[in-house]
Amino acid sequence: MHSYDVFRHYERLHWKLGDLDLESIDPTLVRPEHVTLAKSATMGESNVIAAVHGFLDEFVDDYDFSTFAVVWGFQEVQHHYAFRAWLAAIGEHVEDTAIHAMRAPYAPGTTPSATLATNIISELTVNHVYRTMSRWVTEPVLQRLLLEASRDEAGHAREFIHYTTERLARRPAELPSVLETLYVYSSEAKIKHPVSTFKSGIAELGEHATIDTGFELFLEQIAEDGELEVLHDKVRRTFTGITGLDLSSNAKVRRALADAIA
């Protein structure tokens, strides 16, 4: 099974929370924006439990992918705890009530392939944001954490691409749902993430930073001109590779979708 190879790869190469030298954090290098970023990442990564719950329900007939989902979930939980550990080391608290409010599972996608496609987009997005932010922060421990997490997200994207490609080969009728997902998430002039879409308006979050807070920080203070389009282009190229279709612009995605449902 493919998930066995993934498991062995992670077992050999994956970093550990204990690798972060939290005692070496220099408080003079920590800026308020770093705290906002870490709290935002903590909230975004906390959705792993909801996501794994959804995967195991939706892919009840696919042992291989379900096993991967558990391995993926372990790494995402590690990201959540790593950001919380960094915050705790500088005396910053994360409200458990806000974390608990993220527990409810996502609604399934229109098809399982659409669910996989959504996760490709989210992994590519977070990989890009974490990697760029790792070059922006000045505190070395947070910098390393962001870089390690960004590498993990790139690996996760690679595996979701594998499972999407494999499923579409078996279930070509699910192609329109994949194209629809791509169009929805890549057609806006901002970063859109499933956490933002499905977990907005939760009362328990109050004034707490959310994943959207981190994305706003990224777009307003860190991203260079044209960087959002670079990210959208990377996503479209990824789906071009999966489907064999020319998806290099939103207009072409829309045309491919029209052809697929005709």
C-alpha positions in Angstrom: 0.0 0.0 0.0 1.2 3.5 -0.7 0.5 4.6 2.9 3.1 2.1 4.1 5.7 3.8 2.0 4.6 7.2 3.3 4.7 5.9 6.9 8.3 4.6 6.4 9.4 7.8 4.9 8.0 9.9 7.7 9.4 7.5 10.3 12.9 8.0 8.9 12.9 11.7 8.1 10.3 13.5 10.2 11.4 16.1 12.8 10.3 15.9 16.4 8.8 18.5 18.7 11.8 18.0 21.0 14.1 19.2 18.2 12.9 22.7 18.8 15.2 24.4 21.3 12.5 26.4 23.1 14.8 27.4 25.9 17.0 29.3 23.4 14.2 31.7 22.4 15.4 35.3 22.6 12.4 37.4 23.7 14.0 40.6 22.3 13.5 39.1 18.8 9.8 38.3 19.2 7.5 40.8 17.7 3.8 41.1 18.3 3.2 40.0 14.7 5.0 36.8 15.4 2.6 36.1 18.3 -0.4 36.7 16.0 1.1 34.4 13.4 1.7 31.6 15.9 -1.8 31.9 17.3 -3.3 31.9 13.8 -1.3 28.8 12.9 -2.3 27.1 16.2 -6.0 27.6 15.3 -5.6 26.5 11.7 -3.7 23.3 12.7 -6.3 22.5 15.4 -8.7 21.5 12.6 -6.8 18.3 12.1 -9.2 16.3 14.4 -12.3 17.5 12.4 -10.5 16.6 9.2 -9.4 13.1 10.2 -12.9 12.4 11.5 -14.3 13.4 8.1 -11.7 11.4 6.1 -12.4 8.2 8.0 -16.2 8.6 7.5 -16.0 9.6 3.8 -13.4 7.0 2.8 -14.7 4.1 4.8 -14.1 1.9 1.7 -10.5 2.9 1.2 -8.1 1.5 3.8 -5.0 2.8 2.1 -6.1 6.4 2.1 -7.6 6.1 5.6 -4.2 4.9 6.9 -2.5 7.8 5.2 -5.1 10.2 6.9 -4.0 8.9 10.3 -0.3 9.4 9.5 -1.1 12.9 8.1 -3.1 13.7 11.2 -0.2 12.9 13.5 2.0 15.4 11.7 -0.7 18.1 11.8 -1.3 17.5 15.5 2.5 18.0 16.0 2.3 21.3 14.2 -0.6 22.4 16.5 1.4 21.5 19.6 4.6 23.0 18.3 3.1 26.4 17.7 1.4 26.2 21.2 4.7 25.2 22.7 6.5 28.2 21.2 3.7 30.5 22.4 3.9 29.0 25.9 7.7 29.4 26.0 7.2 33.2 25.6 4.3 33.4 28.1 1.4 33.5 25.6 -1.7 31.5 26.2 -4.1 29.9 23.8 -7.7 29.5 25.0 -8.8 25.9 25.1 -12.4 27.0 24.5 -11.4 28.3 21.1 -9.6 25.0 20.2 -12.5 22.9 21.4 -14.9 24.9 19.2 -13.1 23.6 16.1 -13.8 20.0 16.9 -17.0 19.5 14.7 -16.2 17.6 11.5 -16.4 19.2 8.1 -19.3 18.5 5.8 -18.1 16.0 3.1 -17.2 17.3 -0.4 -19.6 16.8 -3.3 -17.5 13.7 -4.0 -14.5 12.1 -2.3 -12.4 13.4 -5.1 -13.6 17.0 -4.4 -12.6 16.5 -0.7 -9.1 15.4 -1.8 -8.8 18.3 -4.2 -9.7 20.7 -1.4 -6.9 19.4 0.7 -4.4 19.7 -2.2 -5.2 23.4 -2.3 -5.0 23.9 1.4 -1.7 22.1 1.7 -0.1 24.0 -1.2 -1.4 27.3 0.3 -0.1 26.7 3.8 3.2 25.4 2.5 3.6 28.7 0.5 2.6 30.9 3.4 4.7 29.1 6.0 7.8 29.0 3.8 7.5 32.7 3.0 6.9 33.6 6.7 9.9 31.6 7.7 12.1 34.1 5.8 10.3 37.0 7.4 10.3 36.2 11.1 13.4 37.2 13.1 13.1 34.7 16.0 15.2 31.6 15.1 13.1 28.9 16.8 9.8 30.1 15.2 11.7 30.4 11.9 12.8 26.8 12.1 9.3 25.7 13.1 7.7 27.4 10.1 10.3 25.9 7.8 9.8 22.4 9.1 6.1 22.7 8.9 6.2 24.1 5.4 8.2 21.1 4.3 5.7 18.8 5.9 2.8 20.6 4.1 4.7 20.1 0.7 4.9 16.4 1.5 1.2 16.3 2.4 0.3 18.0 -0.9 2.3 15.4 -2.8 0.4 12.5 -1.2 -3.0 14.2 -1.7 -2.1 14.6 -5.3 -1.3 10.9 -5.5 -4.6 9.8 -4.0 -6.6 12.3 -6.1 -4.9 11.1 -9.3 -5.4 7.5 -8.3 -9.1 8.0 -7.5 -9.9 9.9 -10.7 -8.4 7.0 -12.7 -10.9 4.8 -11.0 -13.8 7.3 -10.8 -13.5 9.6 -13.8 -17.1 10.7 -13.3 -15.8 12.7 -10.3 -13.7 15.0 -12.5 -16.3 17.8 -12.6 -16.4 18.1 -8.8 -12.6 18.5 -8.8 -12.7 21.2 -11.4 -15.5 23.0 -9.5 -13.4 22.8 -6.3 -10.4 24.3 -8.1 -12.5 27.1 -9.6 -14.1 28.0 -6.3 -10.8 28.2 -4.3 -8.6 29.8 -6.9 -10.8 32.5 -8.4 -10.7 35.0 -5.6 -8.3 37.8 -5.1 -7.4 36.6 -1.6 -6.3 33.4 0.1 -9.2 31.1 0.7 -8.8 28.0 3.0 -11.3 25.3 4.0 -11.0 26.3 7.6 -12.1 29.8 6.7 -15.0 28.5 4.6 -16.4 25.9 7.0 -15.5 27.2 10.4 -16.3 31.0 10.2 -18.6 32.7 12.6 -17.9 30.4 15.6 -19.0 32.3 18.7 -16.4 30.7 21.0 -13.6 32.2 19.0 -14.4 35.7 20.3 -11.4 38.0 19.6 -9.0 35.1 19.2 -6.8 35.0 16.2 -7.9 32.6 13.5 -6.3 31.2 10.3 -7.8 34.2 8.5 -5.8 36.6 10.8 -2.6 34.9 9.7 -3.5 35.1 6.0 -4.4 38.8 6.4 -1.0 39.4 8.0 0.7 37.6 5.2 -1.1 39.6 2.5 -0.8 43.0 4.2 2.8 42.9 5.5 4.7 40.0 3.9 3.5 39.0 0.5 5.2 40.8 -2.4 3.2 42.2 -5.3 1.9 39.4 -7.5 2.6 36.7 -4.9 -1.0 35.6 -4.6 -1.2 35.0 -8.4 2.0 33.0 -8.1 0.3 30.8 -5.6 -2.9 30.5 -7.7 -0.7 29.6 -10.7 1.1 26.9 -8.8 -2.3 25.4 -7.7 -3.6 25.5 -11.3 -0.4 23.8 -12.7 -0.8 21.1 -10.1 -4.3 20.3 -11.2 -3.2 20.5 -14.9 -0.7 17.7 -14.0 -3.5 15.6 -12.2 -6.1 16.0 -15.0 -4.1 16.4 -18.2 -6.2 19.5 -19.0 -5.0 23.0 -19.6 -6.1 24.8 -16.4 -3.6 27.7 -16.6 -6.2 30.4 -16.0 -9.6 30.7 -14.4 -11.2 31.1 -17.8 -9.7 27.7 -18.8 -10.8 26.1 -15.6 -14.3 27.3 -16.2 -14.2 26.1 -19.8 -12.9 22.6 -18.7 -15.7 22.4 -16.1 -18.3 23.3 -18.7 -16.9 20.6 -21.1 -16.8 18.0 -18.3 -20.5 18.5 -17.3 -21.8 18.9 -20.9 
